[in-house]
Amino acid sequence: MREQQPSRSLILTIDDDHMIGLMLHDVLDREGFEVLSVANGRDGIGMINARRPELVLLDVMMPEMDGFECLQLIRKIPGMELLPIVMLTGADDTDSINRSFELGATDFIVKPIHWPTLPHRLRYFLRASSALSELAKSEADLRTAQKIARLGSWDWVVEEDKMEWSDEVFNVLDVAPDEFDGQCRDIYKRLVNADAEKLLQAIGRCAKNKQNFHLECQIRHANGSDNVLLVHGEPIVVGNDVTRIHGTIQDITERRRIEEQIRFLSYYDPLTHLPNRKLFKMILGQAMAYSNLNNAEMSALFISVDRVKRVIETLGPSVGDQIVKLFADRLVAKVQECAYVPVNVGYDANHDYDINQMLVSRVGGDEFVILVSNIKDTSDSIKIAKSVFQVIEQPFSIEEHEIFLSMSIGIAVYPGDGVDEDGFIKNGKVAMSHAREQGQNDYQFFRKSLNVAAFHKLSMENNLQRAIERDELLLFYHAIVNMRTKTVIGCEALIRWQHPELGLVPPSQFIPIAEESGLINYISHWVLESACTQMRQWQQQGLPLQVISINVSSTQFRKDTFADEVSQILARLNLAPGHLKLELTESILLDGIKDVLGTVKQLRALGVQISIDDFGTGYSSLSYLKKLPITELKIDRSFIRDVHLNDDDKAITQAILGLAKSLSLDVVAEGVDHQEQVAFLLQQGCEFAQGFLYSKPLPAAEFAKFVLGFGR
């Protein structure tokens, strides 16, 4: 590869003496310069615009346009302010030399030219020009950086009281340069009085004690706005005296605003402006220390607002945010009404919370905490809890929606329910979870036994995760029979967990855990696919079954893709949709009927049957039965158990059967264990049943044998 040659410096000579032009070209070309030569000023101006030379040799005496006029025109060309221009003049032409410097010439060379030294002088001019250009660029960059940073510099000569400023100082202080007298007192003109005095003292100490200083000051602009300045000073010591103080002035208003915003986001919830989890934990630690020091008790109410996630899923995050904000406002107002101690809530950048006060915090998306110091006994916490429940008595009106919420409250007391912040918070949340399990709008105190239950639940969750990985889940099948013809028409698929240590675990013990942990989605899909696969295998074996029923969880059913998921499984297995029946609880149907209706219609369009499980135990409504294209009702076992003995159960069962007949729905009676129940049901026109009278739930192989042998 050829080594790249260094570029040659471009020299322009402007001289009407043709012989001088030739000599300059010859000498300089041999010395490694690239030379352009023109004979008059106008051509020289044109060449400068076209080629941008690095140095110009300009003759003073030329016809039409002399060197002085040409020099002036060159300096007016943008970017040519620092171009080295060397004038060529006679040795005794002192006036021309002086005038050349006045008009901006870099230097001069007298004629006759001393040719051996000329290249060396030109190289010196070029080096000096390059250094000057770099310096100008650095100064321009510094000015730009100072403008961006809102940073100005100042320099004070102490003995002369002479102050020099950079241009940015005037911008920072919002003053015109002619307003300053060049003395130290100028710096105080825009400061508020108290800060001006502080700065005066700081500069005095700097001059006396030879110490740097940093001081924040407030400046008031003419329009009334206030900005924050950071003034820095550093003494320059000569001998034993401070001769000068060099410093900077920076406008840090935006920095302070950003720092304050970061502080706010670090310690406060941006939606409600309540203390967040981090700040709550800090205050809790102070409250614990106060309780220890004063032998006092305190409590915390951990609040979970139910259904907020459902609101977000249904109506969108904007409505969810509005609900949370309205709830927080109501909660704060309600707590402030309590007659125990005052409340201090909300964002205040300059306020330190008093640990003797009640504090409301938002510690999660739908979780809040009320911290109460100096309680007399647990009855104080109960009174507050009951008062807090009043927050949700009235609906929340958002964008033409009326939304009712419920909540659960867990109460932890210190000392007793935790030795540190983390333990206390954990126990409070355990109590809150326990309250949620008890039903809506309940409160529960923490008990050590709850931790045992929570540990057991966590252990079950971990084991359930491993059960999925190890294929420990299996299906049992419970026969659905026609009591009149004594034939098995189908079955209900029931999930079981074959635990390696606990044995066969019923769904009531692990399905709630699966729902809380999110494992329910995988389990529900597994049940659907496994049951359909088994039904297809039985058909291929010639087993005379008409339908297989599968229980559907709320989480599974509310997936937008659920109907498509069912369709894909049926198509893949080549199972006719009419052989599949999905059992839904009334709670699924009643909680958002509009959303449910679309999915039910999609499933019915496929040909899948829809059954209402445990009918009669929920909030039954004729309106949803009329709207939804369901095919079957299942009478809950609680009505069937004593139907042949109890008049109320008889009346309820007869009413359900009459309703089903009027709506042309099939009916399956659950929990049929006695012939007396069969006789009554057949008399009332109910033909289909499930119960131990016929069979308990069986594994697939045993169920197939049962079907083949039934009625023989």
C-alpha positions in Angstrom: 0.0 0.0 0.0 1.3 3.5 -0.9 1.9 5.7 2.0 -0.3 8.7 1.9 1.6 11.9 1.3 0.9 14.9 3.6 -1.2 17.6 2.0 0.7 20.7 0.9 -0.2 24.1 2.3 -2.0 26.3 -0.3 -0.4 29.8 -0.8 -2.0 32.6 -2.8 0.2 35.3 -4.2 -1.4 38.6 -5.4 1.1 40.8 -7.2 1.0 42.6 -10.5 4.8 42.1 -11.0 5.0 39.1 -13.3 8.6 38.4 -12.4 7.9 38.4 -8.6 5.0 36.1 -9.2 7.2 33.6 -11.1 9.9 33.7 -8.5 7.4 33.2 -5.6 5.9 30.2 -7.4 9.2 28.6 -8.2 10.8 29.1 -4.7 7.7 28.0 -2.8 6.8 25.1 -5.0 10.3 23.7 -4.4 9.8 24.0 -0.6 6.7 21.9 -0.7 4.0 24.5 -1.0 1.1 24.6 -3.4 1.1 28.0 -5.0 -1.6 30.0 -6.8 -0.7 33.3 -8.5 -2.9 36.2 -9.6 -2.0 39.6 -10.9 -4.7 41.8 -9.3 -7.0 42.2 -6.3 -10.3 41.3 -7.9 -8.9 38.0 -9.2 -7.4 37.4 -5.7 -10.8 37.9 -4.0 -12.4 35.4 -6.5 -9.6 32.9 -5.9 -10.0 33.2 -2.1 -13.7 32.5 -2.4 -13.1 29.5 -4.7 -10.1 27.8 -3.1 -9.9 29.1 0.5 -6.0 29.4 0.7 -4.2 29.0 4.0 -2.0 32.1 3.5 -2.0 35.1 1.2 1.1 37.1 0.0 -0.4 40.5 -1.0 1.5 43.3 -2.8 0.7 46.8 -1.5 1.1 48.7 -4.7 -1.1 47.4 -7.5 -3.2 49.2 -10.2 -7.0 49.5 -10.0 -7.3 48.0 -6.5 -4.3 48.5 -4.2 -3.3 46.1 -1.5 -5.1 48.0 1.3 -8.5 47.9 -0.4 -8.0 44.2 -1.2 -7.0 43.5 2.4 -10.2 45.1 3.7 -12.3 43.1 1.3 -10.6 39.8 2.2 -11.3 40.4 5.9 -15.0 40.8 5.2 -15.2 37.4 3.6 -16.9 35.0 6.2 -14.3 32.7 7.8 -11.3 34.8 6.6 -11.0 36.8 9.8 -7.9 34.8 11.0 -6.4 34.1 7.5 -2.7 35.0 7.6 -2.2 37.9 5.1 1.4 39.0 4.6 1.9 42.3 2.9 4.8 42.8 0.4 6.1 46.4 0.5 9.3 48.5 0.0 11.9 48.6 2.8 11.5 52.3 3.4 7.6 52.3 3.2 6.9 52.8 6.9 3.5 54.4 6.3 2.3 51.4 4.3 3.5 49.0 7.0 1.6 50.9 9.7 -1.5 51.1 7.6 -1.3 47.4 6.8 -1.3 46.5 10.5 -4.2 48.9 11.2 -6.3 47.2 8.5 -5.6 43.6 9.8 -2.5 42.4 8.1 -0.7 39.5 9.9 2.9 40.7 9.0 4.9 42.2 6.2 7.9 41.3 4.0 10.0 44.0 2.5 11.2 44.0 -1.0 13.6 42.9 -2.3 12.6 39.6 -0.8 15.2 37.5 0.9 14.4 34.2 -0.8 16.3 31.7 1.4 14.4 32.8 4.6 11.0 33.3 3.0 9.8 29.6 3.3 10.7 29.5 7.0 8.8 32.7 7.7 5.7 31.4 5.9 5.8 28.1 7.9 6.0 30.1 11.1 2.9 32.1 10.0 1.0 28.9 9.2 1.9 27.3 12.6 0.8 30.5 14.4 -2.4 30.7 12.3 -3.2 27.1 13.1 -2.7 27.7 16.9 -4.8 30.8 16.7 -7.6 29.0 14.9 -7.5 26.2 17.5 -7.6 28.8 20.3 -10.6 30.5 18.7 -12.4 27.2 18.3 -11.7 26.3 21.9 -13.0 29.7 23.1 -16.1 29.3 20.9 -16.7 25.8 22.3 -16.3 27.2 25.8 -18.8 29.9 25.2 -21.3 27.4 23.8 -20.7 25.0 26.7 -21.2 27.9 29.2 -24.4 28.9 27.5 -25.7 25.4 27.6 -24.7 25.0 31.2 -25.9 28.5 32.1 -22.4 29.0 33.6 -20.5 32.3 33.6 -17.1 33.1 35.0 -15.8 36.1 36.9 -12.5 37.5 38.1 -12.0 40.1 40.8 -8.7 42.0 41.3 -9.0 42.6 45.1 -6.8 45.7 45.5 -8.2 47.6 42.5 -11.7 46.4 43.0 -11.8 45.5 39.3 -14.3 42.8 38.2 -14.3 41.1 34.8 -17.1 38.9 33.6 -17.7 36.4 30.9 -20.7 37.1 28.6 -22.8 34.3 30.1 -22.7 36.1 33.5 -24.9 38.8 32.1 -27.4 36.2 30.7 -27.5 34.3 34.0 -28.1 37.5 36.1 -30.5 38.9 33.5 -28.7 42.2 33.1 -27.2 44.3 30.3 -23.4 44.7 30.2 -23.8 48.5 30.6 -25.6 48.0 33.9 -22.3 46.8 35.5 -19.6 49.2 36.6 -16.8 46.5 36.7 -16.7 46.3 40.5 -17.4 43.6 43.0 -20.7 45.2 44.1 -22.2 44.5 40.7 -22.6 40.8 41.6 -25.1 41.7 44.4 -27.5 43.7 42.2 -29.9 41.0 41.3 -29.8 38.9 44.5 -32.4 39.0 47.2 -31.2 41.0 50.2 -30.5 38.1 52.5 -28.5 36.2 49.9 -26.6 39.3 48.8 -25.4 39.7 52.4 -24.4 36.0 52.6 -22.4 36.3 49.3 -20.7 39.5 50.6 -19.6 37.7 53.7 -18.5 34.6 51.7 -16.3 36.7 49.4 -14.9 38.5 52.5 -13.9 35.3 54.2 -12.4 34.0 50.9 -10.1 37.0 50.7 -9.2 36.9 54.4 -8.9 33.2 55.0 -7.8 32.1 51.6 -10.6 29.5 51.4 -12.8 28.4 48.5 -16.5 28.9 48.8 -19.8 27.5 47.3 -23.0 29.4 47.9 -26.5 29.0 46.6 -28.4 32.3 46.1 -31.8 33.3 44.9 -32.1 35.8 42.1 -35.2 37.7 41.3 -35.7 38.6 37.6 -37.4 41.8 36.4 -40.5 39.8 35.5 -40.9 38.5 39.1 -39.6 35.0 38.5 -37.1 33.5 40.9 -34.1 31.4 39.9 -31.4 29.6 41.9 -27.7 30.4 41.4 -24.6 28.5 42.5 -21.7 31.0 43.1 -18.2 29.5 43.5 -15.1 31.4 44.4 -11.4 30.5 44.6 -8.6 32.7 45.9 -5.5 33.4 43.9 -2.7 33.8 46.4 0.6 35.7 45.5 3.1 35.6 48.3 0.9 35.7 51.4 -1.9 37.8 50.0 -5.0 37.1 48.0 -4.6 39.3 44.9 -7.6 37.9 43.0 -10.6 35.8 43.4 -11.7 33.7 40.4 -15.1 32.2 40.4 -18.2 31.0 38.5 -21.9 31.7 38.6 -24.3 29.0 37.4 -28.0 29.0 37.0 -29.1 25.7 38.6 -32.8 26.3 38.7 -33.5 23.4 36.2 -31.1 21.1 38.1 -33.0 21.8 41.4 -36.3 21.2 39.7 -35.1 17.9 38.3 -33.6 16.9 41.7 -36.9 17.8 43.4 -38.8 15.7 40.8 -36.4 12.8 41.4 -36.9 13.1 45.1 -40.6 13.2 44.7 -40.6 10.1 42.5 -38.3 8.4 45.0 -40.5 8.9 48.0 -44.0 9.7 46.8 -46.6 8.1 44.6 -47.0 10.3 41.5 -50.8 9.6 41.1 -52.0 10.2 44.6 -49.1 12.2 46.0 -49.1 9.9 49.0 -45.9 8.5 50.5 -44.8 5.4 48.6 -43.5 2.0 50.0 -40.0 3.4 50.4 -41.0 6.4 52.5 -43.6 4.4 54.4 -40.9 1.9 55.5 -38.6 4.8 56.6 -41.5 6.3 58.7 -42.4 2.9 60.1 -38.8 2.5 61.3 -39.0 5.9 63.1 -42.4 5.0 64.5 -40.9 1.7 65.9 -38.0 3.5 67.5 -40.4 6.0 69.0 -42.6 3.2 70.4 -39.5 1.5 71.9 -38.3 4.7 73.5 -41.7 5.7 75.0 -43.0 2.2 75.7 -46.0 2.9 73.4 -48.0 0.8 71.0 -48.8 1.6 67.4 -50.7 -0.2 64.7 -50.9 -0.3 60.9 -53.9 -1.0 58.7 -52.9 -2.7 55.5 -55.7 -2.1 52.9 -56.3 -4.1 49.7 -58.8 -2.5 47.3 -60.5 -5.3 45.5 -61.6 -5.3 41.9 -59.3 -2.5 40.8 -57.5 -4.9 38.4 -60.8 -5.9 37.0 -61.8 -2.3 36.4 -58.5 -1.7 34.5 -59.0 -4.8 32.4 -62.6 -3.8 31.6 -62.6 0.0 31.3 -58.9 0.7 30.7 -56.0 2.1 32.8 -57.2 5.7 32.6 -60.4 4.8 34.5 -58.3 2.6 36.8 -56.1 5.6 37.7 -59.1 7.8 38.3 -60.6 5.2 40.6 -57.4 4.9 42.6 -57.1 8.7 42.9 -60.7 9.1 44.1 -60.3 6.3 46.6 -57.1 7.8 47.9 -58.8 11.2 48.3 -61.8 9.6 50.1 -59.4 7.6 52.3 -57.4 10.6 53.3 -60.5 12.6 54.1 -62.0 9.8 56.2 -58.8 9.3 58.2 -58.6 13.0 58.8 -62.0 12.8 60.4 -60.8 10.3 63.0 -60.7 11.9 66.4 -57.4 10.3 67.6 -54.5 12.2 66.1 -54.1 14.6 63.2 -53.1 13.3 59.8 -50.2 14.4 57.7 -50.5 13.2 54.1 -49.6 14.4 50.6 -46.4 15.8 49.1 -44.5 18.6 50.9 -40.9 18.9 49.7 -39.8 20.8 52.9 -41.7 18.8 55.5 -40.4 16.1 57.8 -43.2 13.8 59.0 -43.9 13.7 62.7 -44.0 10.1 63.8 -46.7 10.9 66.4 -49.1 11.4 63.5 -51.3 9.1 61.5 -49.8 8.5 58.0 -51.6 7.2 54.9 -49.4 5.7 52.2 -49.9 4.0 48.8 -47.6 0.9 48.9 -48.8 -0.9 45.7 -51.2 -0.6 42.8 -54.3 -1.3 44.9 -52.7 -1.4 48.4 -52.7 1.4 51.0 -51.4 1.5 54.6 -52.6 3.7 57.5 -50.0 4.0 60.3 -51.4 4.9 63.7 -49.1 5.9 66.6 -49.9 6.0 70.3 -52.9 3.7 70.3 -54.4 2.8 73.6 -55.6 -0.7 72.7 -56.7 -2.7 69.7 -60.2 -1.1 69.8 -58.7 2.1 68.3 -57.6 0.2 65.3 -61.0 -1.5 65.0 -62.8 1.9 65.1 -60.5 3.2 62.4 -61.1 0.1 60.2 -64.8 0.4 60.5 -64.6 4.0 59.7 -62.5 3.3 56.6 -65.1 0.9 55.2 -67.4 3.9 54.9 -65.1 5.1 52.0 -66.7 2.5 49.7 -70.3 2.8 50.7 -71.0 5.1 47.8 -70.2 4.1 44.2 -67.3 5.8 42.3 -68.7 7.7 39.3 -66.2 7.8 36.4 -67.0 8.6 32.8 -70.7 7.7 33.2 -69.7 4.5 35.0 -70.8 3.7 38.5 -68.2 1.4 40.1 -68.6 -0.3 43.5 -65.4 -1.4 45.2 -64.7 -3.7 48.2 -61.7 -3.9 50.4 -59.9 -6.1 52.9 -58.0 -4.8 55.9 -55.2 -6.6 57.8 -54.1 -5.1 61.1 -50.7 -5.5 62.6 -49.7 -4.1 66.1 -46.3 -3.1 67.3 -44.7 -4.4 69.4 -45.7 -8.0 69.0 -46.3 -8.5 65.2 -42.8 -8.0 64.1 -39.3 -7.0 65.4 -38.3 -5.0 62.3 -39.9 -3.2 59.4 -39.8 -6.1 56.9 -41.2 -8.6 59.4 -44.0 -6.1 60.5 -45.0 -5.4 56.9 -44.9 -9.1 56.0 -47.2 -9.9 58.9 -49.6 -7.0 58.1 -49.9 -8.3 54.5 -50.5 -11.8 55.7 -53.4 -10.5 57.8 -54.7 -8.6 54.8 -54.6 -11.7 52.6 -56.5 -13.6 55.4 -59.1 -10.9 55.5 -59.5 -11.2 51.7 -60.1 -14.9 52.0 -62.9 -14.3 54.6 -65.0 -12.4 52.0 -65.6 -8.8 51.0 -65.2 -5.9 53.4 -63.6 -7.8 56.3 -60.7 -6.9 58.7 -58.5 -9.4 60.4 -55.7 -9.0 63.0 -52.4 -10.8 62.5 -52.0 -14.1 64.3 -48.9 -16.2 64.3 -50.9 -19.1 63.0 -51.5 -17.1 59.8 -47.8 -17.3 59.1 -48.0 -21.1 59.3 -50.9 -21.1 56.9 -49.0 -18.7 54.6 -45.9 -20.9 54.6 -48.1 -23.9 53.9 -49.7 -22.1 50.9 -46.3 -21.0 49.6 -45.0 -24.6 49.9 -48.1 -25.9 48.1 -47.5 -23.3 45.3 -43.9 -24.4 44.9 -45.0 -28.1 44.9 -47.8 -27.4 42.4 -45.2 -25.8 40.1 -43.1 -28.9 40.3 -46.3 -31.1 39.9 -46.9 -29.5 36.5 -43.2 -30.1 35.5 -43.4 -33.8 36.7 -46.8 -34.6 35.2 -48.4 -35.3 38.6 -51.8 -33.9 37.5 -54.4 -36.3 36.3 -58.1 -36.4 35.5 -60.9 -38.5 37.1 -64.3 -38.9 35.4 -67.6 -38.7 37.1 -70.5 -40.4 35.2 -73.6 -38.5 34.1 -76.5 -41.0 33.7 -80.0 -41.1 32.3 -81.9 -42.3 35.4 -84.9 -43.3 33.2 -83.0 -45.4 30.6 -80.2 -46.4 33.1 -77.5 -45.5 30.6 -74.3 -43.4 30.9 -74.6 -40.5 28.5 -71.4 -38.7 29.5 -69.0 -37.6 32.2 -67.5 -34.6 34.0 -63.7 -34.3 33.9 -62.4 -33.6 37.4 -58.7 -32.7 38.1 -56.7 -34.4 40.8 -53.1 -34.0 42.0 -51.2 -37.2 42.8 -48.8 -35.7 45.4 -45.8 -37.9 46.1 -46.2 -37.4 49.9 -49.8 -36.3 50.5 -51.4 -38.7 48.1 -54.4 -37.7 46.0 -55.1 -34.0 46.6 -58.6 -32.7 45.7 -59.0 -29.5 43.6 -60.5 -27.6 46.5 -57.0 -27.6 48.1 -54.9 -26.5 45.2 -57.1 -24.7 42.6 -57.3 -21.5 44.7 -53.5 -21.5 45.0 -53.2 -22.0 41.3 -55.5 -19.0 40.7 -53.5 -16.7 43.1 -50.2 -17.8 41.6 -51.2 -17.5 37.9 -50.7 -21.3 37.3 -54.4 -21.6 36.6 -53.9 -20.7 33.0 -51.6 -23.6 32.3 -53.7 -26.0 34.3 -57.0 -25.0 32.7 -55.5 -25.5 29.2 -54.1 -28.8 30.2 -57.5 -30.0 31.5 -59.3 -28.9 28.3 -56.8 -30.6 26.0 -56.4 -33.7 28.1 -60.2 -34.2 28.5 -60.9 -33.7 24.8 -58.1 -36.1 23.9 -59.5 -38.7 26.2 -63.0 -38.3 24.8 -61.7 -38.8 21.3 -59.9 -42.0 22.3 -63.1 -43.4 23.9 -65.0 -42.7 20.7 -62.3 -44.5 18.7 -62.7 -47.4 21.1 -66.5 -47.4 20.6 -67.4 -46.3 24.1 -71.1 -45.0 23.9 -70.6 -41.5 25.4 -72.4 -38.4 24.1 -70.6 -35.6 25.9 -67.7 -34.7 28.2 -68.1 -31.8 30.7 -65.2 -29.6 31.7 -65.3 -26.9 34.4 -63.9 -23.6 33.2 -62.2 -21.1 35.5 -63.0 -17.4 35.4 -59.4 -16.5 34.4 -59.5 -19.0 31.6 -63.0 -18.0 30.3 -62.1 -14.3 30.3 -59.2 -14.7 28.0 -59.9 -13.0 24.6 -58.5 -16.0 22.8 -60.5 -18.7 24.8 -63.1 -19.5 22.0 -60.2 -19.7 19.5 -58.3 -22.0 21.8 -61.3 -24.3 22.1 -61.8 -24.3 18.4 -58.2 -25.2 17.7 -58.1 -28.1 20.1 -61.3 -29.6 18.7 -60.0 -29.2 15.1 -56.7 -30.8 16.0 -58.3 -33.8 17.7 -61.1 -34.1 15.1 -63.6 -34.0 17.9 -67.1 -32.8 17.0 -67.9 -29.6 19.1 -71.3 -31.1 20.2 -69.4 -33.7 22.3 -67.9 -30.9 24.5 -69.8 -29.2 27.3 -68.3 -26.3 29.3 -69.5 -25.7 32.8 -69.6 -22.1 34.0 -70.4 -20.8 37.5 -73.0 -18.1 37.9 -70.3 -15.7 39.2 -68.5 -15.9 35.9 -71.7 -15.0 34.0 -72.9 -12.2 36.3 -69.6 -10.3 36.6 -69.5 -8.4 33.3 -72.4 -9.9 31.3 -71.6 -8.0 28.1 -68.1 -9.4 27.9 -69.3 -12.9 28.7 -72.1 -12.8 26.2 -69.7 -12.5 23.2 -67.6 -15.5 24.3 -70.6 -17.7 25.0 -72.1 -16.8 21.5 -68.7 -17.7 19.9 -68.7 -21.1 21.6 -72.3 -21.8 20.8 -71.6 -20.9 17.2 -69.0 -23.6 17.2 -71.5 -26.1 18.5 -70.1 -26.4 22.0 -72.7 -26.9 24.8 -72.8 -24.5 27.8 -73.9 -25.6 31.3 -74.5 -23.5 34.4 -72.9 -25.3 37.3 -74.2 -25.3 40.9 -77.3 -23.4 39.8 -79.4 -21.8 42.6 -76.5 -21.2 45.0 -75.5 -17.8 43.5 -77.3 -14.7 42.5 -79.5 -16.4 39.9 -81.1 -14.0 37.5 -83.7 -14.6 34.8 -82.3 -11.8 32.8 -79.0 -13.5 32.1 -80.7 -16.8 31.4 -82.7 -15.1 28.7 -79.7 -13.3 27.2 -77.2 -16.2 27.2 -77.6 -19.2 24.7 -76.9 -21.8 27.4 -78.0 -25.5 27.0 -78.1 -26.9 30.6 -78.6 -26.2 34.3 -77.0 -28.3 37.0 -78.9 -28.3 40.3 -76.5 -28.0 43.2 -76.2 -31.0 45.5 -77.2 -28.9 48.5 -80.8 -28.9 47.2 -80.8 -32.6 46.2 -79.3 -34.0 49.4 -82.6 -33.8 51.3 -85.0 -33.2 48.4 -87.1 -36.3 49.4 -87.3 -35.1 53.0 -87.3 -31.3 53.0 -90.2 -29.2 51.6 -88.0 -26.2 51.0 -85.5 -28.2 48.9 -88.5 -29.8 47.0 -89.9 -26.3 46.2 -86.6 -25.0 45.0 -85.9 -28.0 42.9 -89.4 -27.9 41.4 -88.9 -24.2 40.6 -85.6 -24.8 38.8 -87.0 -27.7 36.8 -90.0 -25.5 35.8 -87.7 -22.7 34.8 -85.6 -25.0 32.7 -88.6 -26.5 31.0 -89.9 -23.1 30.1 -86.5 -22.2 28.6 -86.0 -25.6 26.9 -82.9 -26.3 28.9 -81.6 -29.7 30.0 -81.2 -30.3 33.7 -78.6 -32.5 35.6 -79.1 -33.1 39.3 -75.9 -33.3 41.3 -75.3 -35.4 44.5 -77.8 -38.1 43.8 -77.0 -40.8 46.4 -80.4 -42.5 47.2 -83.2 -44.1 45.2 -85.7 -41.8 47.0 -84.0 -38.9 45.3 -84.2 -40.7 41.9 -87.9 -41.3 42.4 -88.7 -37.7 43.1 -86.6 -36.3 40.3 -88.1 -38.6 37.7 -91.5 -37.7 38.9 -90.7 -34.1 38.4 -89.3 -34.7 34.9 -85.6 -34.6 35.6 -83.8 -37.5 33.8 -80.1 -36.8 34.2 -78.0 -37.1 37.3 -74.6 -37.4 38.9 -74.0 -39.0 42.2 -72.4 -41.8 44.3 -75.6 -43.9 43.8 -74.2 -44.7 40.4 -70.4 -44.1 40.6 -67.7 -42.1 42.3 -65.2 -40.2 40.1 -62.9 -42.8 38.4 -59.6 -42.8 36.5 -60.0 -43.2 32.7 -59.4 -46.9 32.5 -61.8 -47.7 35.4 -64.4 -45.3 34.1 -64.4 -47.1 30.7 -65.0 -50.4 32.4 -67.9 -48.9 34.4 -69.6 -47.5 31.3 -69.4 -50.9 29.5 -70.8 -52.7 32.6 -73.5 -50.2 33.6 -77.1 -51.3 33.5 -76.2 -55.0 32.9 
